[in-house]
Amino acid sequence: GPYLFDHRGKRYLNLTSCLWNAPLGLGCSEIVEAIGKQLQELGYSTLFRASHRPAINLAQRISEITPNGLDRVFLTSNGSESVETAIKLVRQYYSRKGSNKYKVISLEGAYHGVSYGALAASGTPEDKVGFGPMPEGFLQIPAPYSRNARSPEVAADFAATSAKHLEKAILAEGAETVAMFLIEPVQGFGGVIIPTQEYFDIITETCRRYDVKLVLDEVTTGCGRTGHMFAANNWGLKPDVMCLGKALGAGYFPVGAAVATDEIWEVFQGRASGDRLNHGSTNAGHPGACAAALTTIDILTRGSLIGDAKRRGEHFLGKLKELITLPIVDDVRGIGMMFAIDLTRDSSTGEPLDAAAMTRVIQGCFAKGLWVHLAGSRIMLLPPFIMEEALLDEAADGLREVLTRAERWL
């Protein structure tokens, strides 16, 4: 269900869906039984120069639910691997076309994974400390958010201006060298940054104009998290590649996918050995993972689960926005079942709460039975879709109590 219990039996509201992997909560017998049944029939089979029915079925199902045009599915083991696959897929696509395009543009504050390509694409310098040098050909542009641009009119203008950074970067680097723009439709670890329709319209047109592939990292936002099956549906986006992971297996089995258009995939369909996509991993498309993902998709697309969660999320966001009256709360943002609370030491300047103070805040949340995620000076909340309104109210009330007490700690 929507709870976690520690070794002493203390109950917590699972407000992170286990690092956003478990949107259906824990203890979903339907998924567990599907995995067990599959492992009895076929416990393992590789996808190297072979395939198997569960992988074929999952690829077909993913192609059916993703935005139109994404019909080619490359199964992976997790989100980082999906992003790594997308980078290699696009770079090798242009190589096969005889192009020199290889550079990857992404956003400051973005998180794309832990493998070297995904890490290089991430806009979080603190995650790269001690791991350098990073692979070449990666650069970041500003994200479409500023604490000084919060009114709808100012925020819209700021987002439109931010979108133009993409064209500036392409021209500065040379359009003949830029292969892809990688973006989380809504930044996760970066603070639930929600762009405008105009922002996406501008970047989509920019990518088209300069033959830059638009790659959506939906590892966090996919599978219903933003109130639609994919965040792309909120803005009518038609990417060239989409990356999936985390919730695709509902936390019961590691699984992911990089989903691409026919245009990209066709360059790998020749009969010569040099025509194939030189990429893969041992456990990609594991039969158990496919069973978990197929069942998860069935549950998510059955009835009104995602729509009901979206409505409860809107209620929860309203409760969270009431916290802005507290001096320690600088901003609250949310979409679907995805929320961020920015905390500050000084509301007049927006000075972020320091690490020591954040530790005390998080400890206060845990003591109150609220399992939340700390990301810099913000609290991240991504509850499971099954969490009822009464429990969300309990969480909002608990957060108010903790944050009210926290003012005395500063």
Buried (B, 14 or more C-beta within 10 A) or exposed (E): EBBBEEEEEEEBBBBBBBEBBBBBBBEBEEBBEBBEEBBEEBEEBBBEEEBBEBBEBBBEBBBEBBBEBBBBBBBBBBBBBBBBBBBBBBBBBBBBEEBEBBBBBBBBBBBBBBBBBBBBBBBBEEBBEEEEEBEEBBBBBBBBBBEEBEEEEEBBBBBBBBBBBBBEBBEEBEBEBBBBBBBBBBBBBBBBBBBBEBBBBBBBEBBEEBBBBBBBBBBBBBBBBBBBBBBBBBBEBBBBBBBBBBBBBBBBBBBBBBBBBEEBBEBBEEEEEEEBBEBBBEBBBBBBBBBBBBBBBEBBBEEEBBEBBBEBBBEBBEBBBEBBEBBBBBBBBBBBBBBBBBBBBEEEEBEBBEEEBBEBBBEBBBEBBBBBBBBBBBBBBBBBBBBEEEBBEBBBEBBBBBBEBBEEEB
